Amino acid sequence: MGPIADSERYSPRHLARIAGILGLAGIATGAFDIGYVQSTLIVAGSPALTLHNIAAHQGLFRMGFSAHIIELLINIPGEVIAFYLFRRVNLPTGNRRDGPGLIHARSGQRLCPACRGVGAGGPFTFLGLLWR
């Protein structure tokens, strides 16, 4: 028997559980940042009042910023694990599913959940180039 491929070293169930835990952690940190911190600090139509809120609640602002950075960092291994799972079925499907998430997370732009897998996918995505 030949060497075991990296994607075959772990069971799909184990990888799916890790991806699920990472997804839930990303949802929790994103909900805290967007749902609580930004709604508490940002006042629509009043930049001066928003700046005053940020200055008055610097700890909350820093926690929200940290939560956003943690969310972005959690998405990277989640995308890679999802690529491993979808690659077992079909390599182009894995490329279309995970390429946009990694490309946009790296550039700081986020895709809406309905747009995942649309646009930058195909055989020329970041992860697809690694396994050619």
C-alpha positions as CSV (number, residue, x, y, z in Angstrom):
1,M,0.0,0.0,0.0
2,G,1.2,3.5,-0.8
3,P,1.3,6.5,1.5
4,I,-1.9,7.8,2.9
5,A,-3.0,11.1,1.4
6,D,-3.5,14.0,3.9
7,S,-7.2,14.2,3.2
8,E,-7.6,10.5,4.0
9,R,-5.8,10.6,7.3
10,Y,-8.9,11.8,9.2
11,S,-12.4,10.6,8.9
12,P,-15.0,12.9,7.3
13,R,-17.1,12.8,10.4
14,H,-14.2,14.1,12.5
15,L,-13.4,16.8,10.0
16,A,-17.1,17.8,9.8
17,R,-17.3,18.1,13.6
18,I,-14.3,20.3,13.7
19,A,-15.7,22.5,10.9
20,G,-19.0,22.7,12.8
21,I,-17.3,23.8,16.0
22,L,-15.3,26.4,14.1
23,G,-18.5,27.6,12.4
24,L,-20.3,28.0,15.7
25,A,-17.4,29.8,17.2
26,G,-17.3,32.2,14.2
27,I,-21.0,32.8,14.5
28,A,-20.7,33.6,18.2
29,T,-17.8,36.0,17.7
30,G,-19.5,37.7,14.7
31,A,-22.8,38.1,16.6
32,F,-21.0,39.7,19.5
33,D,-19.1,42.1,17.3
34,I,-21.8,43.0,14.9
35,G,-24.9,42.4,17.0
36,Y,-23.8,43.9,20.3
37,V,-20.6,46.1,20.0
38,Q,-21.4,47.9,16.8
39,S,-25.1,48.5,17.7
40,T,-23.9,49.8,21.1
41,L,-21.2,52.1,19.9
42,I,-22.4,53.4,16.4
43,V,-25.0,56.1,16.3
44,A,-26.4,56.5,12.8
45,G,-26.0,60.0,11.3
46,S,-23.8,61.3,14.1
47,P,-20.1,60.6,13.7
48,A,-19.3,62.9,16.7
49,L,-21.5,60.9,19.0
50,T,-20.1,57.6,17.7
51,L,-16.6,58.9,18.4
52,H,-17.6,59.9,21.9
53,N,-19.1,56.4,22.5
54,I,-15.9,54.8,21.3
55,A,-13.8,57.0,23.5
56,A,-16.0,56.4,26.5
57,H,-16.1,52.6,26.0
58,Q,-12.6,51.8,24.7
59,G,-12.6,48.3,26.3
60,L,-15.8,47.3,24.5
61,F,-14.4,48.7,21.2
62,R,-11.2,46.7,21.6
63,M,-13.2,43.5,22.5
64,G,-15.3,44.0,19.4
65,F,-12.3,44.5,17.2
66,S,-10.6,41.5,18.7
67,A,-13.7,39.4,18.2
68,H,-13.7,40.4,14.5
69,I,-10.1,39.4,14.1
70,I,-10.7,36.1,15.8
71,E,-13.7,35.5,13.5
72,L,-11.5,36.0,10.5
73,L,-8.8,33.7,11.8
74,I,-11.4,31.0,12.6
75,N,-12.7,31.1,9.1
76,I,-9.4,30.1,7.6
77,P,-9.1,26.6,9.0
78,G,-12.8,26.1,8.6
79,E,-12.5,26.9,4.8
80,V,-9.6,24.5,4.5
81,I,-11.4,21.7,6.3
82,A,-14.5,22.2,4.2
83,F,-12.3,22.1,1.1
84,Y,-11.0,18.7,2.2
85,L,-14.5,17.4,2.7
86,F,-15.8,18.7,-0.6
87,R,-12.7,17.6,-2.5
88,R,-13.5,14.0,-1.7
89,V,-16.7,14.4,-3.8
90,N,-15.5,16.5,-6.6
91,L,-12.4,18.8,-6.9
92,P,-14.1,21.6,-8.9
93,T,-17.0,21.6,-6.4
94,G,-14.4,22.1,-3.6
95,N,-12.8,24.9,-5.5
96,R,-16.0,26.7,-6.1
97,R,-17.1,26.3,-2.5
98,D,-14.0,27.4,-0.7
99,G,-11.9,29.5,-3.0
100,P,-14.0,32.7,-2.6
101,G,-13.9,32.5,1.1
102,L,-10.2,32.3,1.4
103,I,-9.5,34.9,-1.3
104,H,-12.0,37.4,0.1
105,A,-10.9,36.7,3.7
106,R,-7.3,37.4,2.8
107,S,-8.3,40.7,1.1
108,G,-10.5,41.8,4.0
109,Q,-13.7,41.6,1.9
110,R,-16.5,39.3,3.0
111,L,-19.0,37.6,0.8
112,C,-22.6,37.3,2.0
113,P,-23.7,33.7,2.8
114,A,-25.9,33.6,-0.2
115,C,-23.0,34.5,-2.5
116,R,-20.6,31.8,-1.3
117,G,-19.2,29.8,-4.1
118,V,-20.3,32.3,-6.8
119,G,-17.9,34.3,-8.8
120,A,-14.2,33.6,-8.1
121,G,-14.7,29.8,-8.1
122,G,-13.5,27.3,-10.6
123,P,-10.2,25.5,-11.3
124,F,-8.1,28.6,-10.7
125,T,-8.9,29.3,-7.0
126,F,-6.2,29.4,-4.3
127,L,-6.7,25.8,-3.0
128,G,-7.2,24.3,-6.4
129,L,-3.7,25.4,-7.4
130,L,-2.2,23.6,-4.5
131,W,-3.4,20.1,-5.6
132,R,-2.7,20.3,-9.3
